[in-house]
Amino acid sequence: MEGPSEIIATDNGDAANIVSFTSTKRAAFNGLYLVIVREKPGQPGTINVKANYDGLQDSKISIGSERK
């Protein structure tokens, strides 16, 4: 992840997983992974999130952050 942001939560859909939601690291489950990001107050810019895994195509999303 790049830009004026921070990870505030992660999940993977596995009800048996006991890793805290506030952890920034988590294993995918059945190919699923969720990351919740928050912009840093007063720091507008572009937030870039990239996901990759061996054997799969990389994925990237850019989010504009303009709030002051």
C-alpha positions as CSV (number, residue, x, y, z in Angstrom):
1,M,0.0,0.0,0.0
2,E,1.3,3.5,-0.9
3,G,-0.1,6.9,-0.2
4,P,-1.6,8.8,2.8
5,S,-3.4,5.8,4.3
6,E,-3.2,3.1,6.9
7,I,-4.7,-0.4,7.3
8,I,-7.3,-0.4,10.1
9,A,-8.6,-4.0,9.7
10,T,-8.3,-7.2,7.8
11,D,-10.4,-10.4,7.4
12,N,-10.6,-13.5,5.2
13,G,-14.0,-15.0,5.8
14,D,-12.8,-17.9,7.9
15,A,-14.9,-18.0,11.0
16,A,-12.4,-20.3,12.7
17,N,-9.5,-17.8,12.2
18,I,-8.6,-16.2,15.6
19,V,-6.3,-13.5,14.2
20,S,-7.4,-10.1,15.4
21,F,-9.3,-7.9,12.9
22,T,-6.8,-5.1,13.7
23,S,-3.8,-7.3,12.5
24,T,-2.2,-6.0,9.3
25,K,-1.2,-9.5,8.3
26,R,-3.5,-12.4,7.6
27,A,-3.6,-15.5,5.4
28,A,-6.1,-15.7,2.6
29,F,-8.9,-18.2,3.0
30,N,-10.5,-19.9,-0.1
31,G,-8.9,-17.1,-2.1
32,L,-10.5,-14.3,-0.1
33,Y,-8.8,-11.5,1.8
34,L,-10.3,-8.2,2.9
35,V,-8.4,-5.1,3.9
36,I,-10.0,-1.9,5.2
37,V,-7.9,1.2,4.7
38,R,-8.4,4.7,6.1
39,E,-7.0,7.9,4.8
40,K,-4.7,9.9,7.0
41,P,-6.4,13.2,8.1
42,G,-5.1,16.3,6.4
43,Q,-3.0,14.4,3.9
44,P,-4.8,14.4,0.5
45,G,-3.4,12.3,-2.3
46,T,-3.7,9.0,-4.1
47,I,-3.9,5.7,-2.2
48,N,-2.6,2.7,-4.1
49,V,-3.4,-0.8,-2.9
50,K,-1.8,-3.7,-4.6
51,A,-2.5,-7.4,-4.0
52,N,-0.3,-10.3,-5.3
53,Y,0.1,-14.0,-4.8
54,D,2.3,-16.6,-6.4
55,G,0.6,-18.0,-9.5
56,L,-2.1,-15.3,-9.7
57,Q,-2.2,-12.0,-11.6
58,D,-1.4,-8.9,-9.6
59,S,-4.3,-6.6,-8.8
60,K,-4.1,-2.9,-8.1
61,I,-6.6,-0.1,-7.2
62,S,-6.1,3.6,-6.8
63,I,-8.4,5.7,-4.6
64,G,-8.4,9.5,-4.5
65,S,-8.1,11.0,-1.1
66,E,-9.1,14.7,-1.0
67,R,-10.6,15.2,2.5
68,K,-8.9,17.9,4.6
